[in-house]
Amino acid sequence: MARQPAPALHGAQHAWLWATAALTLAPHGPYLPSWLGIAVLALMASQAWRIRREARPPPRLVVALVAAAAIAGVLATYRHFFGKDPGVALLAILLVLKLLEARSARDAQAAILLALFLQTAQFLNGQSLAVGALALAGAVLAVGSLASLQLSDAPRQTLRLAGGLMLQGLPLMLALFLFFPRVEGPLWGMPADAFSARSGLSDRMSPGAISELVKSDAIAFRAEFDGPPPPPKLRYWRGPVLDRFDGQTWHPTPERIVEQPAYRPSGPAYPYRLTLEPHQRTWLLALDFPPGNLPFARYTPDYRLLARQPIRSRQRFDLMAYPDTPVGLELVPADLAGALQLPPGGNPRTRALGQKLRQEGTPEAILAAAIDEFRRAGLTYTLRPPLLAEDTVDGFLFDTRRGFCEHFASAFGFLLRAAGVPARIVTGYQGGEVNPVNQILEVRQSDAHAWTEVWLEGRGWVRVDPTALAAPARGEGSLARALDASEALPFLLRTDQNWLRRLRHQWDALNNDWNQFVLGYNADRQLALLTRLGFDAPDWRDLAGLLLGSAAGLFCAWLVWARRPSPPADPLARTWDRFCRRLGRAGLPRLPWEGPLAYAERAALRWPDLAAELRAIAQDYSRLRYGADGSTADPKPLRHRIDRLKPK
Amino acid sequence: MTGPLGRLAAGFDRWLFRLRPDEPAPVELVQRRIFVLPTPAGLAFATTLLTLLIASINYSLSLGYALTFLLAGAGASSILHAFRNLLGLRLQPASAEPCFAGEPLRLTLAMDNPAHRPRPALRAQLVGGPVAEFALPPGETTYVTLAKPTQQRGRLALGRMTVETRYPLGLIRAWSVLSPHFDAWVYPAPEPDPPPLPATPAHRPGAPSGHFGQEDFAGLRNHLPTDSPRHVAWKIYAREGPLVVKQFAGGEGGELALLWSELPAHLDVEARLARLTAWVCEADRLRRAFRLALPGIDIPAGTGPAHTTRCLEALAVFGI
């Protein structure tokens, strides 16, 4: 086969490639180092200019120099080439440079494959509906670019072809998506930076830590209760428990794992399914208090539930909550030394107040007096507390009197410890909102909260939420009502935007479906689906069988579609085709260059007895086809005439 | 390809591609003679998808699975489109210009699309020849001219040809191998620098030929595409008559005799044929009447394209 020089790419093909690359690179923009982002933008702009001007590609030497500079820059930024971020940076640079130097269809195909890699890589940053839609658009453009290398149709037709191919591929995609045996990753160790750090609770608490978090209305987790959810004042989702205070920051005790929780669950039970957004920690943030014997979880002595692996992807857990369970009954005062620890100095005024409260006698009385103190102090709950310098507790309680939940919890815990009552800080989430669309409780970062637990002889650890003393609405689960109207809250948390809230609820419900049914589709769900399809104890062999079966079925259906006869476009052509086939079967096929009259003449020589009829048919057809009245005439009589013809 | 092994290979080839030595025209591309395989770009695409799948498994990217499978679906449906782009195509050799050995043979095929869907991005190629690209609108016939290198004189069978398409994505090549029955004439290559035409034999009085000068009008004949526009009878054409060409008889001599037997003895068969071919062409160019005599063949003196063609054909198949 003679090899011919590959034809150069033309402007429309360059434009297709450019659009594909632009749509592929755009979602990566915020994650690229800024110098690289600017370089990519500049190179894309220059490429757009070159396409408009139909300029020639830059010399290869220039491209090679830019590539070398960019690779050196990536190395300087990340110090290595391994991992997600440098990988994506290199791919982005490669894609743009490939675009710049693309001359032949092969170059273009290489660029398109690079774009496919980048489109998949964007899922490492997030897999929301919007990201999915963007990737879909990018994939359609990539397929369109491939098609544009084969034909030079108008862009709209090429786009329609690409969309049509994707639509026809949809059944196969669904079969693969549902039945391709899912393996739980990772297959090998993941680079440490595989998933970008996401905002969430910290494992320590200093003033301002939680009020920063509250400005985000991102979903932290969702809970789907089988019955009605517990009332808002019971919705405390337990995160890190902190009991060492250094004057500024509360720290957790070193982590210990226990086989089973020390309490015995009692009271009403709330079964629910918790869907956690990834937060890179093992915290399960369960509602107080989970039962024992959960196979996927581990327990800590401070009643938290931990996953066995960090939550790196959205995960779902079947849980129970027993909010009325008494905890810590088994402890003796000797176990509680840690809950009385205070830093050696600082906050003298609070210490003095604690000493005063000590005189109340019993811990119950001291607690009641402390609560009274808080009620009377005229404390204001605000998202924008004034900055406090040295003695943060004193400053909050006696000077500024304005603070957020971490100030309240920290001050309350400090005060009780100063009064000799064991106390500690619990951080986590409080409240959440039931989405009226799907009845799922949504808990956002803005529901992050800190409260205190106080240990009382005979009652164990008792939850006291000092924030609720100053802002009762917060305890009812509404941050918006707890705060002054002038506070800068995330726009969508405001209560007066009702239609917006409704829209938001719809959107969140849609997102939840997306998370559950698309993103959360894993090996377990796959087997559950098979069970529902009627398989007993399904395993991967059933999956493979289903996959092969459905793929084979689809291919047969496609083949039938491809082979379906497609008759000539208009009835008159079909009629003439009939005539030619009839004579052809009798041994006289029409030659491709032969007009109707010439063909009839030749046929008349072969069948002299039919000559008149043959000529008449050809003339009729010519008149219908080419005559002035032809377009409106009915070809049926001609067809009957042809059917009566019996050439031998 | 000789020997039992060669015959076996040729037989396998014929079986695989369902070739008959000479297929009656028109040849229709039916399902079992269309072959589908990935192109290098298709293999690269598949490798990419495999990598993406492994990455999706490793990072548990549900959307990664979805995107990979969607692209796989599009790639798979492109197989069907490539196949369908050839399915039902009808093809028939229409005409071939004779050529001299060593020149490419130019052959025109009628490509017929009986379906009411367009067939874009088609390519056809005779074995060893360049690729011709074409597209077929719905229900239409297009004439495609293919070239094929020639080395030997004689009746050249069209031989094997391929029709292929990489529509729609360039990932899949669907092709069909066929050898429609068709022969074309390949004349012997004319000697590049032949000696002058042999001298006119003794003038015979009364013979009309040869007495006209170069400019002497001898009649009209139908126009051929190769005729010089200087010889077209424009006056007749302007009166809405047919496009005809004025013929001039004469030249400097009378009837020529191009005789095999008169050629120098040291020339072998092919050299003789080359010289005679060159002479026939020269005599035709000068529009002189000539006689051609080969062992066993004697073509009486004549002139005009039909005569020249007859002589060239006789030279082409001499001894074959």
Interface residues (C-beta under 8 A of the other chain):
Chain A: M1 A2 Q4 A105 R106 Q109 A110 L113 L116 F117 Q119 T120 F123 L124 Q127 V131 G132 A135 L136 A139 A142 V143 L146 A147 L149 Q150 L151 D153 L161 A162 L165 M166 Q168 G169 L170 P171 L172 M173 L176 F177 F180 R182 V183 E184 G185 P186 L187 W188 M190 A194 R312 S313 V518 L519 G520 Y521 N522 F555 W558 L559 W561 A562 R563 S566 P567 P568 A569 A573 D577 P589 L591 P592 W593
Chain B: P26 Q31 A41 A44 F45 T48 L49 T51 L52 I54 A55 S56 I57 N58 Y59 S60 L61 S62 L63 G64 Y65 A66 L67 T68 F69 L70 L71 A72 G73 A74 G75 A76 S77 S78 L80 H81 F83 R84 L87 G88 Q92 A94 A110 D112 P114 A115 H116 R117 P120 A121 Q125 G128 G129 P130 V131 A135 P138 G139 T141 R166 Y167 P168 L169 G170 L171
